[in-house]
């Protein structure tokens, strides 16, 4: 038997163990090739110039390489350990370590570069679809054509060839450093088992849970007014990051075993076969995988959190635009407004003009903001009469706050009802009673986006107008003109007229705000989604490979249990619970981390929290669960063949 025969027989024998590795490799190559293709596509010029997409795509491609490289190196570590006995047998029959290395190199060469060719072909076929998705997200009116990029091909081949070289170096070092005896013990020593928990491990487990909960609590208070200085805010963020990551590691190192051990003790040692296969197995194995699971959980939480925040911003673009510019167009100068509406008239576009005259006044709202950072300060805020805002009727002395959105409420906590004072020029105080708060904006952010707009009775408005402080008034904020189109189908046409006139600040277009936010956050969402999907596939594959290892190691146990009379369905019930914990615990912990991270500062990105966040988390959970199902099916094959 010559060397070539050995290579092909080994490749054929091991191909069933490599199928998911091959899939992940094809997926990674295809994803990277299609991603790099975007950088060199001529139709991307508009997106690159608008949102600095070239720099964003370049940085993302580096991160993509890092994720893929770590995954492939780790996967290779698992598979080389699984073949340790085979390598030991080769040495026993007289093959030198150098010759064994050449056999493995040849096998990997066929497998790796064969998968790479398929991956490039798949990436090329999918590149047009990916480009169409990106253009749809960004709202770019450009035809997504199928173009092959030689530059992208060269870059992909170089990157994955370097990763292959690193894999070969890793294999060579593994073969050289292992003795024949150690090769036969690699698999059996790969997992750490413990017979019982020490007091230190129990304390570490409790500490892990406490650190995670502490990080969650501080994150919930991050923008609640407790941390007012930039230095305090920075240290709070560092504490959150450190406590959650360290707590996650200790959670896997001791907390999981501590919890399951408590459950086992509560049953007084009477465990069913399902509980033995699930609870006991996880107790003894999760500790040795603590670092791996911490990395997977942390990066999963980061990916889910970033994708949720970017989708929140994209999802809330329309609402955010209305909060910033309450009408389709807004102007502070009457002549500019007249020039614009004359153009609308010439294009037969029907509209309505809303005129408001805000007064800037100081407000003492200490009684309304007793729990806020601004409780001891007076606030300069715009004031409008009820006659300028439709749908509001007030009695003298009554007031309503408008434009108090989620972003403003996160920095300025105001009670829904209470008393406050408006301060005139000579320090005179006009006592007012707050009877309600509304999120709806009535002035554009140009007139005071850092405070709510106060709506008062007409008599109070006139009194304040006579006693207003001239130092607080500015000519460019004395008038607000809102232009609202009557036919929503003409918004794009009117916006095009607005852009061509180049009216500049302080004139604003609501549609322009919405478009800019969708473009900026759309690119970020696309890149984060791309990287998140890559990490999801790679981390799912890593957990699946670990389960493959465990199933092969536990095969003799299944053989004994089958001989004792336990059926396949008896064993599979415990296996399903085991995989539910193996895949479910990192997923749930990662989702919790991302939820508290997003909840602490989501209002800085948009106006909607639950819907976009649940969509992202739901999609991630469904895709992640696929690997758990594949793992259960692999165990089923192992149990079937164990007897």
C-alpha positions, 0 to 999 in steps of 0.5 A: 500500500503506497502513500496515495492509497493511505491518503485517499482511504483516510479521507474517505473514512473521515469524510463523514466526520468532516461534513459540517466542517466542510460546510462551515468552510464553504460558508466562510469562504463564500461569505468572505468572497461575496463580502470582499466583492462588495468593496470592489463593485462599481455600483457600490460607489454611491453607498461608499460616498454616502456613508463611508462604506468603503472604510466600514467594509474594509474594517469588517472584512478584517474582523471577518477574517479574524472570526473565520481564522479562529474558528478554523484553527479551533476546529482543526484542533478538535479534529486532530485530537480525534485522530490522535489514535490513528496518528499513534497507530501510524507511528507503531507501524513504522511511519515517521512523524514527517511522513505522517505530517505529509499525509495529513497535509495532503488530506487537508489540502484536498479537503481545504482547497476543494471546499475553497473552490466551492465556497468561491463559486457559492459566494459569486452566485450569492453576491448579487443577492447580497448586493440587492439586500444592501441596496434595499436597506440603504435605499440606493436606486442602482441595479445590482449586476452579477460581476466577478471581481479578480481582486476579490478572488486574489484577496480571498485566496491569499487570506485562506492560504495563510490560514491553511499555513497556520493550520499546517503549523499547528498540526506539525507542532502537535505531531512533533510534541506528542509521544506514541503513548500520549497520542492514545490518551489525548481523547481521554484527557481532553475533558476534565471530570470532577467527582464532587464540588469543593467549597471554593468552587461553590463560592466561585459559582455564587460569586459568578451569579452575583457579578452578573447581577451586579453588572446588570444593575449598574447597566440599568442605572447607567443613564438614569442620572446617577453617573453625571461625570464623564469619568464616572460613566467610563468607570461604570462601563468598565465595571459592567464589562469586567463584572459580566465577563468575569461573572460569565466565566465563573458561572460556567466554571462553578455556578452551573455545576452548583445549581445542578448539584443542588437539583441532584441532591434534592432528589436524594440520589434517585436520578432517572436515566435521563437525568443521569445523561443530562444533569450529571454530564453537564455538571462534569463537563461544562467546567472544562469548557468554561473559557470557550463558552465564555468567549462564545457567550460574550461575542454572541451577546455583542453581536446580538446587542449591536445588531439590535441597536442598529436595527432599533435605529433603522426600525425607528427612522420614521418616528425619529424623523418626526420627533426631529422635524414634526412636519414634512418641511420646517423653516425658520425664515419666512422668505425661504418658506415662501420661495419653497412653497412657490416651487410646490405651487408650480409643481401642483403639490398641495400643502398646508402651512403651520405657523408657530411663534415660540417664546424661550423662557426659563422654567423652574421644574424642581418639583417635577424633577426631584429625582433628576440631575437637573432638579436644582437648575432652571431650564431654558425651554420653548413655550407655545400657546394652545391656539398654535397646537391643535387638539389641546384646550387648557384653562389658565394655569394649566400646561402640557409638555410636548416633545418629551420622547424616550431619548429626552426622558432618559436624561431628564426625568419629569413627573407626569403631573405637578407644579412648576414656574415660568420665569419672566424678565424681571424674575417674576414667576408664573405658576403653572400646573402640569396636567400631562406629557406627550411624546409628539413634537410640535417644533423641530429640534432646532428650537430646543431639542434638549428640553420639552416644549411647554404648551400654555393657555393663550392668556398665559402666553400673552403675559409671558410675551409681554414679560419675556427675557430678551437675552433668551430670544434669538431672531432665527428662532422667533418663528416656526413654519411647518409645511405639511403635504396633503398627498403623501405620495408626493413626498419624494417629489417635494423632497427632490425640489427641496434638495435642488433648491439647497436652502440650507439650515435652518430649514429641514426635511423630515424625509431627509432625516429619515433617509440619512438615518436609514442609510447610516444605520443600514450599512452598520446593520448590514455589516453587523448582521454579516459578522453576526451570522458568520460568528453564529455559524462558526460558534454553532459548529464549534459546539457541535464538534464538542458534542461529537467528541463527547458522543464518541467518548461516551459510546461505551457507556451507551453500549452498557446501558443498551445491554442493560435493557434501556431502549433508544428512546430512553437514552434519547430523552436524556440526550435531548435534555442534555443538548437543550442545556448545552446549547440553551445555557450559552444562548440564554446567558448571551440573550440576557447579556445583550438585553441588559446592554441594549436596554441601558442605552437603546433610547440613544438609537431610536424610539422602539425597543421591544419589536426590533430587539425581539425580532433580532433575538428570535431570528438568532435563536432559531438559527442557533437551535439548528445546531442543537437539532443536528447534535441530537441527530448525531447522538442518535446515530451513535446510540444506534450503532453502540449495540 
